Amino acid sequence: MSEQLKKELEKKYNPSNAKEGLNMLAQSLNAKPGEQTVIEKNLSDAFKEFEQRTGKQMTYSEMRQMFG
């Protein structure tokens, strides 16, 4: 997998600063049971885009590299 793709997905789906990250966390904590949280949606969208662009599923190691 190219480093460029990893960086693109990191930038697109990770919060850009601490305030944005805290807002995402707060929204996720306030989600109703069974409702997809903003964090889950971002990860799901990133996994789908990765698979579309590479033709393979993202491994756990790749996910950890991009999303900590």
C-alpha positions in Angstrom: 0.0 0.0 0.0 1.3 3.4 -0.9 2.2 5.9 1.8 0.4 8.5 -0.2 -2.9 6.7 0.1 -2.4 6.3 3.9 -1.8 10.0 4.2 -4.8 10.9 2.1 -7.1 8.7 4.2 -5.6 9.9 7.5 -6.2 13.5 6.5 -9.7 12.9 5.2 -11.1 10.8 8.0 -9.2 11.8 11.2 -10.1 14.9 13.1 -7.9 17.8 12.1 -7.4 19.2 15.6 -8.1 18.4 19.3 -11.3 20.4 19.4 -12.8 18.6 16.4 -11.8 15.2 18.0 -13.5 16.1 21.2 -16.6 17.2 19.4 -16.7 13.8 17.6 -16.2 12.0 20.9 -19.0 14.0 22.6 -21.4 13.3 19.7 -20.5 9.6 19.8 -21.0 9.4 23.6 -24.4 11.1 23.1 -25.6 8.7 20.3 -28.6 6.6 20.9 -28.1 2.9 21.4 -27.8 1.2 18.0 -27.2 4.5 16.2 -24.0 4.7 14.2 -21.7 7.2 15.7 -19.6 9.7 13.8 -16.5 7.8 14.7 -17.9 4.5 13.4 -19.1 6.2 10.3 -15.7 7.8 9.6 -13.9 4.4 10.1 -16.5 2.6 8.0 -16.2 5.1 5.2 -12.4 4.9 5.3 -12.4 1.1 5.2 -14.7 1.2 2.1 -12.6 3.8 0.3 -9.5 1.9 1.1 -11.0 -1.3 -0.4 -12.3 0.5 -3.5 -8.9 2.1 -4.2 -6.7 -0.9 -3.4 -8.9 -3.9 -4.2 -8.3 -5.4 -0.8 -9.6 -5.0 2.7 -7.6 -2.9 5.2 -5.6 -5.0 7.7 -5.6 -4.3 11.4 -2.0 -3.1 11.1 -2.9 -0.7 8.3 -5.9 0.6 10.3 -3.7 1.2 13.4 -1.1 3.0 11.3 -3.7 5.4 10.0 -6.0 5.8 12.9 -3.9 5.0 16.0 
